[in-house]
Amino acid sequence: MIPNTLFSSKRKLQSGMTFLEVLIALVILVTGILGAVALQAVAKKSSFDTMQRSLASSLAQDIIERMRGNDSTNITAYQVGSPYGAGSPAPTDCNQLANNCSSDDITAHDLYEWEQSLIGTGTTIGLLNVGGLVDGVGCITVVDNAVTVAISWQGRTKLADGASSSSGDTLCGTAGDKRRQVVVNAFVL
């Protein structure tokens, strides 16, 4: 038989964790938590940039569909006030059945609602709850029935200028290394 003194001394050595082991475990745990928080912050910033690009694409498609819904002989009137984004006075409300709107009235109403969406009045247009783009500006170019809609806004971080010089839409929005731009080309019959 082995004497009890051997076992009792080993038990005293293994009596629990030392203070140093607890501190090391805490440092590892805190580092992991801080990493997760930093990852969440980066994901939130990226999500905002993605939301801005998605909203710009939706707004470009929105004005093109409004042009298609109006009289096709009047589509050149959509580019008359371009660029849009400064705010304009409210025209006749063509969403009311009592108002008998002409094609010009519908154009003015479409452009007003679209511009309010660009500058972010927080209104709801159709099913789209619009919060607006950061410094949003929209440009519409019509040549025959070919329509180009360029939407520019300011991004959070500095990158290369978002305007494409090959598309000819470099004048839409303020040039700079934070400018982002979506350009949609369509044909309206």
C-alpha atoms as one frame of an Amber mdcrd trajectory, in Angstrom:
protein
   0.000   0.000   0.000   1.012   3.566  -0.708   0.979   5.952   2.198  -1.702
   8.658   2.279   0.887  11.371   2.511   1.716  11.062  -1.197  -1.882  11.549
  -2.258  -2.553  14.365   0.120   0.364  16.441  -1.180  -0.821  16.036  -4.781
  -4.270  17.169  -3.802  -2.865  20.339  -2.306  -1.105  21.124  -5.602  -4.366
  20.649  -7.552  -6.624  22.621  -5.218  -7.997  25.061  -7.906  -7.137  27.664
 -10.560  -4.536  30.245  -9.800  -5.148  33.974 -10.079  -2.877  34.108 -13.140
  -4.960  31.493 -14.960  -8.130  33.476 -14.220  -6.550  36.674 -15.573  -5.442
  34.943 -18.772  -8.926  33.515 -19.288 -10.446  36.978 -18.769  -8.062  38.561
 -21.297  -8.976  35.938 -23.891 -12.697  36.385 -23.207 -12.567  40.195 -23.353
 -10.521  40.089 -26.580 -13.149  37.839 -28.158 -16.010  40.080 -27.073 -14.273
  43.222 -28.348 -13.600  41.488 -31.674 -17.269  40.572 -31.994 -18.334  44.162
 -31.232 -15.888  45.550 -33.829 -17.168  43.053 -36.393 -20.744  44.159 -35.692
 -19.803  47.835 -36.193 -18.138  47.123 -39.547 -21.138  45.065 -40.666 -23.521
  47.895 -39.748 -21.495  50.442 -41.742 -21.367  48.141 -44.752 -25.082  47.524
 -44.446 -25.758  51.282 -44.639 -23.673  51.604 -47.826 -25.516  48.674 -49.360
 -28.885  50.163 -48.407 -27.942  53.462 -50.097 -26.981  51.668 -53.330 -30.177
  49.611 -53.254 -32.284  52.728 -52.701 -30.570  54.514 -55.594 -31.295  51.568
 -57.901 -34.925  51.496 -56.774 -35.327  55.235 -57.333 -33.857  54.977 -60.839
 -36.276  52.160 -61.709 -39.129  54.135 -60.109 -38.742  57.186 -62.357 -38.340
  54.999 -65.446 -41.595  53.204 -64.617 -43.302  56.556 -64.042 -42.103  57.672
 -67.487 -43.472  54.483 -69.030 -46.807  55.034 -67.304 -47.151  58.544 -68.727
 -47.661  59.628 -72.337 -44.560  58.575 -74.292 -44.656  61.748 -76.393 -43.998
  63.722 -73.193 -40.869  61.918 -71.926 -38.526  64.767 -72.873 -40.279  66.882
 -70.205 -38.707  64.622 -67.563 -35.214  65.944 -68.275 -36.136  69.650 -68.341
 -35.305  70.362 -64.688 -32.382  67.940 -64.432 -30.459  67.657 -62.092 -33.023
  67.015 -59.397 -32.430  67.026 -55.663 -32.825  70.627 -54.520 -36.541  70.411
 -53.765 -39.343  71.925 -55.814 -42.838  73.232 -55.030 -45.658  70.713 -54.860
 -47.691  70.482 -58.073 -51.281  69.327 -58.479 -51.793  66.040 -56.654 -52.475
  63.560 -59.446 -53.114  60.723 -56.974 -56.638  62.052 -56.388 -59.400  60.911
 -58.736 -61.110  64.307 -58.513 -58.104  66.023 -60.118 -58.213  65.700 -63.874
 -54.471  65.752 -64.647 -52.940  66.285 -68.052 -49.765  64.568 -69.184 -47.773
  67.648 -68.114 -49.424  67.590 -64.672 -48.558  63.909 -64.268 -44.952  64.640
 -65.283 -44.679  67.454 -62.734 -46.234  65.264 -60.027 -43.955  62.306 -60.853
 -40.856  64.483 -60.731 -41.944  66.105 -57.476 -42.472  62.759 -55.728 -39.231
  61.377 -57.169 -37.270  64.418 -56.038 -38.763  64.167 -52.546 -37.522  60.578
 -52.488 -34.026  61.654 -53.529 -33.663  64.292 -50.852 -35.263  62.122 -48.181
 -38.376  63.711 -46.804 -39.237  60.454 -45.058 -42.413  60.037 -47.060 -44.002
  56.838 -48.267 -44.418  56.593 -52.030 -46.410  53.584 -53.098 -45.059  50.708
 -51.030 -41.592  52.277 -50.725 -40.818  53.999 -47.425 -38.239  56.517 -48.530
 -35.583  57.798 -46.153 -33.535  59.383 -48.914 -29.961  59.320 -50.030 -27.130
  61.250 -48.412 -26.874  64.380 -50.608 -28.882  62.583 -53.313 -28.991  64.087
 -56.807 -30.680  62.609 -59.872 -30.100  63.408 -63.537 -32.330  62.346 -66.418
 -31.196  62.387 -70.037 -33.604  61.591 -72.875 -32.444  61.067 -76.460 -35.312
  59.964 -78.694 -36.799  57.219 -76.511 -33.544  56.179 -74.842 -33.491  57.270
 -71.211 -30.468  57.455 -68.922 -31.059  57.997 -65.213 -27.977  58.757 -63.096
 -28.282  59.016 -59.332 -25.384  60.273 -57.219 -24.970  60.390 -53.459 -22.181
  60.790 -50.913 -20.664  57.653 -49.418 -19.165  57.350 -45.946 -15.568  56.680
 -46.882 -13.179  58.046 -49.451 -12.727  55.907 -52.543 -12.353  56.695 -56.207
 -15.055  58.976 -57.641 -18.127  56.857 -58.353 -18.948  58.536 -61.659 -17.966
  56.675 -64.781 -16.362  58.944 -67.342 -17.238  56.475 -70.097 -20.975  56.844
 -69.441 -20.951  60.611 -69.901 -22.748  61.123 -66.582 -19.839  62.651 -64.689
 -21.696  65.933 -64.181 -24.469  64.449 -62.044 -23.715  65.292 -58.447 -20.717
  66.908 -56.844 -17.430  65.404 -57.989 -15.320  63.978 -55.201 -13.767  60.864
 -53.773 -16.912  60.115 -51.734 -19.364  60.314 -54.653 -21.199  57.116 -55.466
 -23.312  56.760 -58.586 -25.822  54.388 -60.149 -26.609  54.760 -63.850 -29.600
  52.978 -65.417 -30.258  52.998 -69.158 -33.703  52.140 -70.492 -35.867  52.489
 -73.561 -39.351  54.002 -73.120 -42.018  53.347 -75.745
